[in-house]
Amino acid sequence: MSDPAIHPLLQADPERDSDPQESAEWREALASVLHSAGPQRARELMDLLAGIARDPAVGWQPALGTPYVNTVPASRQAPFPGDLAIEERLASLMRWNALAMVVRANQAYGELGGHIASYASAADLFEVGFNHFFRAGGADAAGGDLVFYQPHSAPGVYARAFLEGRLSEADLGSYRQEITAPGRGARGLSSYPHPWLMPDFWQFPTGSMGLGPISSIYQARFMRYLQHRGLQQTAGRRVWGVFGDGEMDEPESMSALTLAAREKLDNLTWVINCNLQRLDGPVRGNGRIIDELEALFAGAGWRVIKLVWGSDWDGLFARDTEGALARAFARTVDGQFQTFAAKDGRYNREQFFGQDPQLAALAQGLTDEQIDRLKRGGHDLVKIHAAYHEALRTVGRPTVILAQTKKGYGMGHAGQGRMTTHQQKKLEREDLIAFRNRFDLPLSDEQAASLAFVRPADDSPELRYLQARRAALGGALPARRGQAAPVAVPPLAAYAGFATQADGKEMSTTMAFVRLLTTLLKDAALGPRVVPIVADEARTFGMANLFKQIGIYSSAGQCYEPEDIGSLMSYREATNGQILEEGISEAGAISSWTAAATSYSAHGQAMLPFYIYYSMFGFQRVGDLIWAAADQRSRGFLLGATAGRTTLGGEGLQHQDGSSLLQAATVPNCRAYDPCFAGEFAVILDHGMRQMLERQEDVFYYVTLMNENYAQPSLPAGVEADVIQGLYRYGTAAVEAPAARVRLLGSGTILREVIAAAELLARDWGVEAEIWSATSFAELARGAREAERWNRLHPEAEPRVSHLLRCLPGDTPVVAASDYVRAWPQLAGVYLDAPFTALGTDGFGRSDTRAALRGFFEVDRQHIVVAALDALRRRGRIDPAVCAQALQRYVLAAEANAPWSV
Ligand SMILES: Cc1ncc(C[n+]2csc(CCOP(=O)(O)OP(=O)(O)O)c2C)c(N)n1
C-alpha cells in the first residue's frame, strides 16, 4: 500500500473485536482490493456491503466520523504553487505587525482592548487564502469572492493591508481609535469588520458570533438566485467564511447547514479555525471539537475536509504501520491537546509520545525542539493549500475545512495554548524578543521591545511577491463598493391611486401593501429587482396569489405535481421563481433579506427586498441580525405585519407586539413608520424606494402593517412631506365656542380611536380637538433632537424649529395614543413645550376581541377622551367634575390593577 493514511483504518480495535481471526481476513481482503484495484473499487465494494448492512435486520448505522488525520493524504496533495519561503516570511511579518498594533494600542490606552491570539492561530489560514484563493473583482468589484473574516482576527487583516500599502503606519497606530485618528491625519481602524465605520474596506460585519456563518450561507444562496433569475452571472464566484470553532456553538451558525447542502452550494467554503479554545477555555475540553463538527457537517450533507496535522507528521504517519498515532489521538481529548500546545517539546515527548512504546519509537530521532515545532495542519501552508484546493474541486456540496491550530500560535509562554490567551494584549520585553526569534523577524532587540512596525521596501522580493499574488487574484481584499447603478422608481400616481385616493374603500394596510407590491412587480425596470421574502407566512398576509404569478425560487425547480395545480393560486416553485420562501426560520429570512439588501454593494446590482413577517418575530427575535444588516448598510423594506398589541385579536401574549417600533427606532439608519392608512403607506413606500434606489442612501425601512379591515380615507392633498416627517394634520372635530382645546395624536390602527375620541370630545364635552396622524414618532424625534442640538450649539442664531414644534406649538395639551408601549410616542413627546400624555399598550398581551383589548389597555376612544379631559383638568382648563362625569358616562371603573402590572 502506498497511501499511509490508510494504514490506521485497517487496524481492528482489539477491545471490541469478538473474532480477531475473521476480522483479519476481511481486513486483508480489503487491503488486497486497495492494492490491486485502487480506492474506487474499494468504495464500490463498501457501498455494496453498506447497503446490505443497513437492512433493518442488521441494523448497522455508519459512524459519521473518520480518524483524527488529514482528509487529503500526503500522496494526493496538490503541489504547492507558491514560494514557500517568501510566504512564510510574509506571514511572520503580518503576525508581528498585528501583534504590535494591539500591544501598542493597549500600552497607550489600556481600555482599548484587542486580540492577538485569534489571528496568531488563523494567520496561515488567511494567508493561503489571500495568496492563492480569495479572488477580488478587480475594477469590477462585483465580480469577486465574498470573504467573511473571523472578527477577532481583524488586526491581521490590517497588517496585510499595511504591507500592501493600503494602510499607513499611522493608521496601524490608530487601531480602535476611529474618533481621534483623523486629528492625527490617520485613519481609525475599527475593532472588528464594520462596513459602516470602514465603508471601502469591510463588507461583512462578523463581530457578533454566529451571524457571519449564517449570513455567508444566504449570500452564497443569493448568488445562485441572481444567476437563476437571469439577473447576474455569478458562476465561478465563491463565498469564503473563516470562523472560530467556539463560534460554531451559536444556534445561528448551525441553523442553515442543511439549507446549504440542500441548495448544493458548492460555491461556499467554510474554514473553521479549530484552535480548540474559545474565550474562557477549551471548546470541548472532554471531547474533540473536530470530530463533533465532522459528524455535524457530514450529517448535514457537507463535504468535510479535516486538516489536522502538518507536513512534519507525514513521516511519522508513514512509519506508524501499526496505527499507534490514530489510537493515541482517539484517546486524547481537546483539553489535553490544548495542554500539549501550551507545553514544550520535552513535555510532549514524555506525555504524548511516552504513552506507549510504539509512539515513543516514532519520536526517536526527533529532538525536543523538533517535537515542539511539529505543526498542526492549520499552520502548514502546504497542507492548507492542499485542503483549499480540494475544497474547490468539490461539486454539488458546500465544503467545510476543519483546520486544527494552536491558539496564540508562536506567542510562547506568554500565550500559546494558555487558558487566558484570548484576552492577552500585553507582552513583556522578553516575550517580544522571543516572538522575534521564533519568527526570525528583521528587528533588533530595541525595535522588538518598542514594537516597531516592519514593512520591507516596496521593491523587496517579499512585497513584489505579495503584490503580484493579489494582482493575479484581481486586486486587494477586503474591499467594499458603496454604489450601484440607480434603478428608476415609477411615479406614485401610476400605481398607488387606489391607496392615496381610497375614498372610504375598506381594506387593511396589509392588503394595500400586497396590491402595491403586485403592481411594482410588473414594472419593467423595478419589477425584476423586487425580492419578496416570507418565513412561511405568505398565506397569512394574503400573498398566496403571488405563488403562481411570480413563483417561489427553487434551485431544483418543481419536481412534483402540486396538490392545487389547477388553482389560480397554485403553489409554484421554479428555478427562476422570485419569492424567497424561507420556511419557519426568521434568522434565515432576515439573512436572505440582508443578502438582497446589500446586493448593490456585494454584486453591484441594486435589489429591493421586502421581508414581511409577524411583527413580534422581527426585532425581538432576530434583532441582532437586523443590527448587523444595518451595519452592512442594507437597503430594503422590513414589514412588521399583524402589527400592534390589539390588532391581532385572538393571538395572545407571544404574538402581540408592542415594542418593535421602539426597537427599530434605536437603529440609526432604520426609518420606522406606523401608518394607519393605505395612502400613508404608499407615500412612505415611494419615498423609501427613491431614497434607496435613486439617491442610493444607506437606509432601510421598518413599516408596520395591520390585518384589520377598515374604511380608508383619501390622503389629504399636499401632506406627503409631512407623512415622511412623521406627523400631519388629519382634521379637527370643530366646536363653536369650545370649552377648551386639545391636540390628539394617533399612530397605526389607534389613529381611528383618536378620530372617534375627537368626535366624542366635541359632542359630549364641548372640547375642540385637532386630529394628527403620527406616522412616525421616531422621525419626529429625529427632527426634534437635531433642531435641539443645533440650537444648543448656536445660541445666538435664529433658532431652528423642528417639524414637531412647527405642527404643535404652544401649550395646548397633547395626548398621543398608539398600539405600542408608551415609550414609542414619548420618543417625540419629550421635545414638546405643551403638556404631553402618552397612552399605550404596556404589559403582556391577552387574547380577546380587538374592542376588549383596546379597552383593557386603555387605548380605546373612551380612554382617550378621559385622558384628554384629565390633561385639561391638570392645566386648570376644565372642572375636575367633568372628568368624574366622563369616567361615569363611559363606565370606566377604575381597575384595581394597571394593564401592565404582573
Ligand atoms: C454573540 C457574541 N457573543 C459573545 C461574543 C464574545 N466573544 C468574542 S470572541 C469569543 C470567543 C471566540 O472563540 P472562537 O470562536 O473559538 O474563536 P477564537 O478566538 O478562539 O479563534 C467570544 C465569546 C461575541 N463576540 N459575540
The ligand as a Tripos MOL2 file, in Angstrom:
@<TRIPOS>MOLECULE
LIG
   26    27     1     0     0
SMALL
NO_CHARGES

@<TRIPOS>ATOM
      1 C1        -22.7820   36.8720   20.0940 C.3       1 LIG1
      2 C2        -21.4500   37.0180   20.7410 C.ar      1 LIG1
      3 N1        -21.2860   36.5120   21.9710 N.ar      1 LIG1
      4 C3        -20.0950   36.6490   22.5950 C.ar      1 LIG1
      5 C4        -19.0650   37.3000   21.9990 C.ar      1 LIG1
      6 C5        -17.7650   37.4970   22.7620 C.3       1 LIG1
      7 N2        -16.6910   36.6740   22.1870 N.ar      1 LIG1
      8 C6        -15.8350   37.1960   21.3480 C.ar      1 LIG1
      9 S1        -14.7100   36.1120   20.7790 S.2       1 LIG1
     10 C7        -15.3300   34.9160   21.7340 C.ar      1 LIG1
     11 C8        -14.6810   33.5850   21.6840 C.3       1 LIG1
     12 C9        -14.4270   33.1350   20.2750 C.3       1 LIG1
     13 O1        -13.9790   31.8410   20.2470 O.3       1 LIG1
     14 P1        -13.7550   31.0990   18.8900 P.3       1 LIG1
     15 O2        -14.9230   31.2410   18.0100 O.co2     1 LIG1
     16 O3        -13.3290   29.7200   19.2010 O.co2     1 LIG1
     17 O4        -12.6040   31.9250   18.1750 O.3       1 LIG1
     18 P2        -11.0590   32.0470   18.5470 P.3       1 LIG1
     19 O5        -10.8750   33.4530   19.0210 O.co2     1 LIG1
     20 O6        -10.7420   31.0380   19.5740 O.co2     1 LIG1
     21 O7        -10.3400   31.7990   17.2850 O.co2     1 LIG1
     22 C10       -16.4190   35.3800   22.4530 C.ar      1 LIG1
     23 C11       -17.1960   34.5760   23.4030 C.3       1 LIG1
     24 C12       -19.2880   37.8230   20.7130 C.ar      1 LIG1
     25 N3        -18.3470   38.4870   20.0390 N.pl3     1 LIG1
     26 N4        -20.4810   37.6320   20.1020 N.ar      1 LIG1
@<TRIPOS>BOND
     1     1     2 1
     2     2     3 ar
     3     2    26 ar
     4     3     4 ar
     5     4     5 ar
     6     5     6 1
     7     5    24 ar
     8     6     7 1
     9     7     8 ar
    10     7    22 ar
    11     8     9 ar
    12     9    10 ar
    13    10    11 1
    14    10    22 ar
    15    11    12 1
    16    12    13 1
    17    13    14 1
    18    14    15 2
    19    14    16 1
    20    14    17 1
    21    17    18 1
    22    18    19 2
    23    18    20 1
    24    18    21 1
    25    22    23 1
    26    24    25 1
    27    24    26 ar
@<TRIPOS>SUBSTRUCTURE
     1 LIG1         1 GROUP 0 **** ****
